[in-house]
Amino acid sequence: MTDRRPLLFTLAGIVATLVYFGAAEFIAGAFSAASAPLLILGQTIIPLVPTAMIKAAISVFGTNDKLALVITLVIVGAVLGGVIGRIGLNRRTLSFVLLIGLGILPVVLLLSTGGTILDSIPALGGVALGCGAYMGLIRLGEGAQAPAGRSTRSDQRIGADQSLATDQRLGTDRRAFFGLAAGLSAVGVAAIAAGQSASILARNAAGAVTKLVLPPPATSAPEIPAGADLGIDGLAPIMTDNEDFYRIDTALIPPAVDASSWSLRIHGMVDEEVTITMAELLDLPLEEHRVSLTCVSNEVGGDLVGNATWLGYPVRELLKRAAPTSDADMVLSTSDDGFTASTPLEVLTDDRASLLAVGMNGEPLPRDHGFPARLVVPGLYGFVSATKWVTELEVTRFSDKDAYWTKRGWATHGPILVASRVDVPRAGVHVSPNEDGQIVTAGMAWAQHVGIAEVRVRIDTGDWHTADLSEELNTDTWRQWRCAFDDLEPGTHTVTVRAVDEDGNVQISERRPAIPGSATGLHERQFVVD
């Protein structure tokens, strides 16, 4: 009879791991999301992941990169659980020690970063239930496998009338094993999903409870001109809703920062250290500015870019209070979760709308986007400027301090390059000429803090045509473009776009990856004319 115990023990280890994660995530809902093992492991792993893997993850998963990490952790944990379960076939005690060690690893990590024993309860509860599931399954697994041995002809005659009963018993035990394994796996996966959902709900509830009542701006942004949005179906709106605004950061779960106790400290190479509370910040004459933000990980034609109306106080005014010394050239901003970004001091002290922002599109900052305060800096990619949940500004020098991504080989300054993309037609769609006999192409272009001067479009390898541009909000925001073509032959065509900024810089056509400084190349799409 085939020995199925290796398979059964492996499955027992996998199921035990799923039970562990599920139970721990579910229990964490009664404590805090920060005590969930998946969060602890994820936050530990993110800083250790090579840049190339981070780039690939963002490229493939976009704003779902954190969900992908959670799923990957569960899969890797299940694989390790399977290996440990297989070890238990011959070394039962060792398998239990390894399972317990795997389960308490998040506890060790948590305690090493300032966590408490109370915070360890979810992981410890998961360990207990996971080991209990493993013990129960291996007992069933052993019962589902007939012992191997040498039988004589006499044994065979004596056992002939018992073989049917033995097969029935073994079959019943195997069915019990697989039924229990399937049931526990389903419960574990459901508990993981429930725990993740509870974290999201708790995060949203916390964001709603802690919302600020924002004062009216002392300086309001100008009205949006009617011609700023071309009104073409499939074209991104000129203003991005908060819920649609991209989110890329290093936090698996955004920090829950209490606005009433929040403060910003400005220190380092300054004549006078400054600390400002939220109450003090809201009493200042706040300004409204429309600024587009762009992620350096945005691929050519990607959607990691958005435009919002921000409410805040000019950073240059806060730095003026601190009086940076003449030899300083960088501001190292620090987030509540420990993330840091390096921003050139001159960018934060010139006349651009660099803000310590508290509002986004007429509302307090959503928690995902930095509540209660974040930096918004026109003209720089977010990884060197747009620190969320900001708590510190250290005036220093690039030669003296490295930021989070700088340590990983990314650029230090991150100026935004001129870029454009095609939104209409969508890739691969069939289109027909409009009532004027034209095929309309449209998209977005941006060159923050410089402004878009011109957009050029071509079909296949034909001549470049100058597109019509929407009215400009300001040089810190993106613009829509539209270009119509007559008499396109039926069949497959490729539309390509390139932009030119107000300084005369033409969008770089050479393809290069986003890391370390920015992706370059011209965006193109294929479509079919019927």
C-alpha positions in Angstrom: 0.0 0.0 0.0 1.4 3.4 -0.9 2.6 5.4 2.1 0.7 8.6 2.0 1.9 10.0 5.3 4.4 12.4 3.7 1.6 14.1 1.8 -0.7 14.1 4.9 2.0 15.6 7.2 2.8 18.2 4.6 -0.8 19.2 4.3 -1.1 19.3 8.1 1.7 21.8 8.2 0.1 24.0 5.5 -3.2 24.0 7.2 -1.7 24.7 10.6 0.0 27.8 9.1 -3.3 29.1 7.6 -5.0 28.6 10.9 -2.2 30.5 12.7 -2.4 33.5 10.3 -6.2 33.4 10.3 -6.5 33.2 14.1 -3.9 35.9 14.7 -5.3 38.3 12.2 -8.8 37.8 13.6 -7.7 38.2 17.2 -5.7 41.3 16.2 -9.0 43.0 15.3 -9.8 43.1 19.1 -6.5 44.7 19.9 -4.9 46.8 17.1 -3.9 46.2 13.5 -0.3 46.9 14.5 -0.3 43.5 16.4 -1.2 41.4 13.4 1.6 39.1 12.3 1.2 39.8 8.6 1.6 43.5 9.3 4.6 43.0 11.5 6.3 40.7 9.0 5.4 43.0 6.1 6.8 46.2 7.7 10.0 44.3 8.6 10.4 43.0 5.0 9.7 46.1 3.1 12.9 47.9 4.0 14.9 44.8 3.1 13.4 44.2 -0.3 15.9 45.0 -3.2 15.0 48.0 -5.3 14.6 45.9 -8.4 11.9 43.9 -6.7 10.1 47.0 -5.4 10.1 48.5 -8.9 8.8 45.2 -10.3 6.0 45.0 -7.7 4.8 48.5 -8.3 5.0 48.0 -12.0 2.9 44.9 -11.9 0.5 45.6 -9.0 0.4 49.4 -8.9 -1.6 50.6 -5.9 -2.4 46.9 -5.0 1.3 46.3 -4.1 0.5 45.9 -0.4 -2.2 43.4 -0.9 0.2 41.5 -3.1 2.7 41.5 -0.3 0.2 40.2 2.2 -0.8 37.3 -0.2 2.8 36.5 -0.8 3.5 36.3 2.9 0.6 33.9 3.4 1.8 31.8 0.5 5.5 31.7 1.7 4.3 30.9 5.2 2.1 28.1 4.0 5.1 26.6 2.0 7.3 26.8 5.1 4.5 25.2 7.1 4.4 22.4 4.6 8.1 21.8 4.9 7.9 21.8 8.7 4.9 19.5 8.6 6.8 17.0 6.5 9.7 17.1 9.0 7.2 15.9 11.6 6.8 12.6 9.9 10.1 11.4 11.4 10.9 14.1 14.0 7.7 15.1 15.7 9.2 17.2 18.4 11.3 19.2 16.0 8.3 20.0 13.8 6.5 21.4 16.8 9.5 23.5 17.8 9.8 24.9 14.3 6.1 25.7 14.1 6.2 27.5 17.4 9.4 29.3 16.3 7.7 30.4 13.0 4.7 31.6 14.9 6.5 33.6 17.5 8.9 35.3 15.0 6.5 38.3 14.7 6.4 38.5 18.5 10.2 38.8 18.6 10.1 41.5 15.9 7.3 43.3 17.7 9.0 43.3 21.1 12.3 44.4 19.5 10.6 47.6 18.1 8.9 48.7 21.3 5.8 46.4 21.4 4.3 45.1 24.5 3.3 41.6 25.8 -0.3 42.6 25.3 0.4 43.2 21.6 1.8 39.7 21.4 -1.5 38.0 22.3 -2.8 37.7 18.6 0.4 35.9 17.5 0.5 33.7 20.6 -3.2 32.8 20.3 -2.5 31.9 16.6 0.4 29.7 17.6 -1.7 27.7 20.1 -4.6 27.2 17.6 -2.2 26.4 14.7 -0.3 23.8 16.8 -3.6 22.3 17.9 -4.8 22.0 14.3 -1.5 20.3 13.4 -1.7 17.8 16.2 -5.3 16.9 15.4 -4.5 16.5 11.7 -1.4 14.3 12.1 -3.3 12.0 14.4 -6.0 11.6 11.8 -3.3 11.2 9.1 -1.6 8.4 11.0 -5.0 6.6 11.4 -5.6 7.0 7.7 -2.5 5.0 6.7 -2.3 1.3 7.2 1.0 0.1 8.8 3.3 -1.4 6.3 4.7 -4.9 7.0 5.4 -8.4 5.7 2.4 -10.7 5.6 2.4 -14.5 5.3 0.0 -16.7 3.3 -1.7 -17.6 6.6 -2.0 -13.9 7.5 -3.6 -13.3 4.2 -6.1 -16.2 4.7 -7.0 -15.0 8.2 -7.2 -11.4 7.0 -9.2 -12.0 3.9 -12.5 -11.6 5.7 -11.2 -8.4 7.4 -9.8 -6.5 4.3 -13.1 -4.9 3.4 -13.6 -3.6 6.9 -10.0 -2.3 7.1 -10.4 -0.5 3.7 -13.6 1.1 4.9 -12.0 2.3 8.1 -9.0 3.7 6.3 -11.2 5.4 3.8 -13.3 6.9 6.6 -10.1 8.2 8.3 -8.8 9.7 5.1 -12.1 11.4 4.4 -12.1 12.8 7.9 -8.5 14.1 7.4 -9.2 15.8 4.1 -12.5 17.1 5.3 -11.0 18.6 8.4 -8.0 19.9 6.5 -10.3 21.6 3.9 -12.5 23.0 6.6 -9.7 24.4 8.7 -8.0 25.9 5.6 -11.3 27.6 4.6 -11.7 29.0 8.1 -8.1 30.2 8.2 -8.3 31.9 4.8 -11.7 33.5 5.7 -10.2 34.7 9.0 -7.2 36.3 7.2 -9.6 38.1 4.9 -11.8 39.1 7.8 -8.8 40.4 9.7 -7.6 42.4 6.7 -11.1 43.8 6.2 -11.5 44.7 9.8 -8.2 46.6 9.6 -9.5 48.6 6.7 -12.8 49.3 8.4 -11.0 50.4 11.6 -8.7 52.6 9.6 -11.6 54.2 7.8 -13.5 54.6 11.1 -10.4 56.2 12.7 -10.0 58.5 9.8 -13.7 59.6 10.1 -13.4 60.2 13.9 -10.2 62.2 13.7 -11.2 64.5 10.9 -10.5 68.1 11.5 -12.8 71.1 10.9 -10.7 73.1 8.5 -10.8 76.9 8.5 -11.6 78.7 5.2 -8.5 79.5 3.2 -7.0 82.9 3.6 -6.0 82.6 -0.1 -8.3 80.5 -2.3 -7.3 78.7 -5.5 -8.7 80.4 -8.7 -11.9 79.0 -10.1 -11.4 76.1 -12.6 -11.9 77.6 -16.1 -14.5 76.0 -18.2 -12.0 75.0 -20.8 -9.8 73.1 -18.3 -11.6 69.8 -19.0 -12.2 68.8 -22.5 -15.1 66.5 -21.6 -14.0 63.5 -23.6 -15.2 60.0 -22.6 -12.3 57.9 -21.3 -10.1 60.9 -20.6 -8.9 61.3 -17.0 -10.7 64.3 -15.3 -8.7 67.4 -14.7 -9.2 67.0 -10.9 -8.7 63.6 -9.2 -11.2 62.6 -6.5 -9.6 61.6 -3.2 -10.7 58.0 -3.5 -9.2 57.7 -6.9 -5.9 59.4 -6.1 -3.0 57.0 -6.3 -1.4 55.8 -3.1 2.2 54.6 -3.1 4.1 54.5 0.3 6.0 52.1 2.5 3.2 51.6 5.1 1.2 48.4 5.0 -1.4 50.2 7.2 -1.3 54.0 7.3 -0.4 55.4 10.8 -3.3 56.5 13.0 -2.0 59.9 14.1 -4.0 61.9 16.6 -4.3 65.4 15.3 -4.7 66.9 18.8 -1.3 65.6 19.8 0.4 66.0 16.5 3.2 68.5 16.1 5.9 69.3 13.6 9.5 69.9 14.8 11.9 71.9 12.6 15.5 71.4 13.8 19.1 70.7 12.6 21.2 73.4 10.9 18.9 76.3 12.1 19.4 79.3 14.3 16.2 78.5 16.2 14.4 75.2 16.6 10.6 75.5 15.9 7.7 73.3 16.9 4.2 73.9 15.7 1.0 72.1 16.9 -2.1 71.5 14.8 -4.0 74.2 16.6 -1.3 76.7 15.9 -1.1 75.5 12.2 -4.8 75.9 11.7 -4.7 79.5 13.1 -2.2 80.5 10.4 -3.4 82.0 7.1 -3.7 78.8 5.1 -3.5 78.8 1.3 -5.2 76.8 -1.4 -3.2 75.6 -4.4 -3.8 73.1 -7.2 -0.8 70.8 -7.6 -0.3 67.5 -9.5 1.7 64.8 -7.7 3.6 62.1 -9.6 5.3 58.9 -8.3 8.8 58.2 -9.6 7.7 54.5 -10.1 5.1 55.6 -12.7 5.8 53.8 -15.9 5.5 55.5 -19.3 1.7 55.9 -19.7 1.0 54.9 -16.1 -1.6 56.2 -13.8 0.5 56.9 -10.7 -0.2 60.6 -11.1 -3.1 62.8 -9.9 -4.2 66.4 -9.4 -5.8 67.9 -6.3 -6.6 71.1 -4.6 -4.4 71.3 -1.4 -4.9 73.4 1.6 -1.9 74.3 3.8 0.7 76.7 4.9 3.8 77.6 2.9 6.8 75.6 4.1 9.1 78.5 3.3 7.4 80.5 6.0 8.0 77.8 8.6 11.6 77.5 7.6 12.0 81.3 7.7 11.1 81.1 11.4 13.8 78.5 12.0 16.4 80.4 9.9 18.5 77.7 8.2 22.2 78.3 8.3 23.9 79.3 5.0 25.7 76.0 4.5 22.5 73.8 4.7 21.2 72.5 1.4 18.7 69.8 2.2 15.6 69.2 4.4 15.2 65.6 5.7 11.4 65.1 6.3 10.4 62.3 8.6 7.0 60.5 8.7 5.3 59.2 11.8 6.1 55.7 10.5 9.9 56.4 10.2 10.0 57.0 6.4 12.3 59.9 5.4 12.7 62.0 2.2 15.4 64.4 1.1 14.3 67.6 -0.4 16.5 70.4 -1.7 16.3 73.4 0.7 16.1 75.8 -2.2 12.9 74.1 -3.5 11.2 74.6 -0.1 12.3 78.2 0.2 11.6 79.6 -3.3 8.3 81.0 -4.4 6.6 77.7 -5.5 3.6 76.4 -3.6 5.4 74.0 -1.3 2.9 73.3 1.4 2.5 71.7 4.8 -0.9 70.5 3.8 -3.9 69.6 6.0 -6.6 69.5 3.3 -7.2 67.8 0.0 -10.0 68.7 -2.4 -12.0 70.6 0.3 -11.7 68.0 3.0 -9.2 67.1 5.7 -6.5 64.8 4.4 -7.7 61.2 4.2 -5.7 58.9 6.4 -4.3 57.1 3.3 -2.9 60.4 2.1 -1.2 61.7 5.2 -3.7 62.8 7.9 -3.2 65.1 9.7 -0.4 66.7 7.8 1.9 66.0 4.8 4.2 67.8 2.4 3.2 68.8 -1.1 6.0 70.1 -3.3 5.5 71.0 -6.9 8.1 69.8 -9.4 9.6 66.9 -7.5 8.6 63.2 -7.5 7.0 62.1 -4.3 9.8 60.0 -3.0 11.9 63.1 -2.4 9.2 65.5 -1.3 5.7 64.3 -0.6 6.2 62.9 3.0 2.9 61.8 4.5 2.1 61.9 8.3 5.1 64.3 8.6 6.4 65.0 12.0 9.9 66.4 11.5 11.8 68.6 9.2 15.6 68.4 9.8 17.6 71.1 8.0 20.9 69.4 7.0 23.1 68.6 4.0 22.9 66.0 1.3 26.5 65.0 2.1 25.6 64.3 5.7 22.2 62.5 5.6 20.6 59.9 3.4 16.8 59.4 3.0 14.9 56.1 2.9 15.2 55.6 -0.8 18.6 57.3 -1.2 20.1 54.5 0.9 18.7 52.1 -1.6 20.3 53.7 -4.6 17.6 56.0 -5.8 18.2 59.6 -6.9 18.6 62.4 -4.3 16.8 65.3 -6.0 14.1 63.8 -8.2 13.0 66.7 -10.5 9.9 65.8 -12.5 10.5 65.3 -16.2 8.1 66.3 -19.0 5.7 63.4 -19.7 2.5 62.5 -21.5 0.2 59.6 -22.1 -2.6 58.4 -24.4 -6.0 57.8 -22.7 -8.2 57.7 -25.8 -8.6 55.3 -27.6 -8.0 52.6 -25.1 -5.5 49.9 -26.1 -6.9 47.3 -28.5 -10.4 48.8 -29.0 -12.3 49.1 -32.2 -13.2 52.6 -33.1 -15.3 54.3 -35.8 -15.0 57.8 -37.2 -17.2 60.4 -35.5 -19.9 62.4 -37.4 -17.1 64.6 -38.8 -15.3 61.6 -40.2 -12.5 61.9 -37.6 -10.8 59.6 -35.1 -10.2 61.5 -31.9 -7.2 60.8 -29.7 -6.8 62.4 -26.3 -4.7 62.2 -23.1 -2.8 64.0 -20.4 0.5 65.8 -20.2 2.5 67.2 -17.3 5.7 69.0 -16.5 5.0 70.3 -12.9 6.3 73.7 -12.0 7.4 74.3 -15.6 4.2 73.8 -17.5 3.2 72.2 -20.8 3.7 74.3 -23.9 2.8 71.8 -26.6 1.8 68.3 -27.2 2.5 66.5 -30.5 0.8 63.4 -31.7 1.3 61.0 -34.7 -0.4 58.0 -36.1 1.9 55.1 -37.0 5.1 56.6 -38.6 3.4 59.7 -40.0 4.1 63.3 -39.3 3.7 64.8 -35.9 0.6 66.9 -35.4 0.1 69.6 -32.8 -2.7 68.7 -30.4 -5.3 71.1 -28.9 -4.7 71.7 -25.2 -7.1 72.4 -22.4 -6.9 75.6 -20.5 -4.1 75.6 -18.0 -4.9 75.7 -14.3 -1.3 76.6 -13.5 2.2 75.3 -14.3 2.0 72.9 -11.3 -0.8 70.8 -12.8 -1.3 68.5 -15.7 -3.2 69.4 -18.9 -5.5 67.5 -21.2 -4.9 67.3 -24.9 -6.9 66.3 -28.0 -5.9 65.6 -31.5 -8.3 64.4 -34.3 -7.2 62.6 -37.5 -9.1 62.4 -40.8 -9.3 59.6 -43.3 -7.6 56.8 -41.3 -7.7 53.6 -43.3 -9.5 50.6 -41.7 -7.1 48.4 -39.7 -4.7 48.5 -36.9 -3.0 51.8 -36.1 -0.6 53.1 -33.4 -0.9 56.5 -31.8 2.2 58.1 -30.1 2.4 61.2 -28.0 5.2 63.5 -26.9 5.1 66.8 -24.9 7.2 69.9 -24.8 7.5 72.0 -21.6 7.6 75.8 -21.3 11.4 75.7 -21.2 11.5 74.0 -24.6 12.4 70.6 -23.2 11.1 67.8 -25.5 9.9 64.6 -23.8 12.7 62.1 -23.9 12.0 59.3 -26.4 14.7 56.9 -25.1 13.2 54.2 -23.0 14.7 53.8 -19.5 13.3 52.3 -16.3 11.7 54.4 -13.5 14.4 53.7 -11.0 16.6 55.4 -9.9 15.3 58.7 -11.3 12.3 58.5 -13.6 11.0 56.4 -16.5 11.4 57.9 -19.9 10.1 57.1 -23.3 7.1 57.9 -25.5 3.7 56.4 -24.8 1.9 54.7 -27.6 -1.3 52.7 -28.0 -2.7 50.5 -30.8 -6.3 50.6 -31.8 -8.4 49.3 -34.7 -10.3 51.5 -37.1 -13.4 49.7 -38.4 
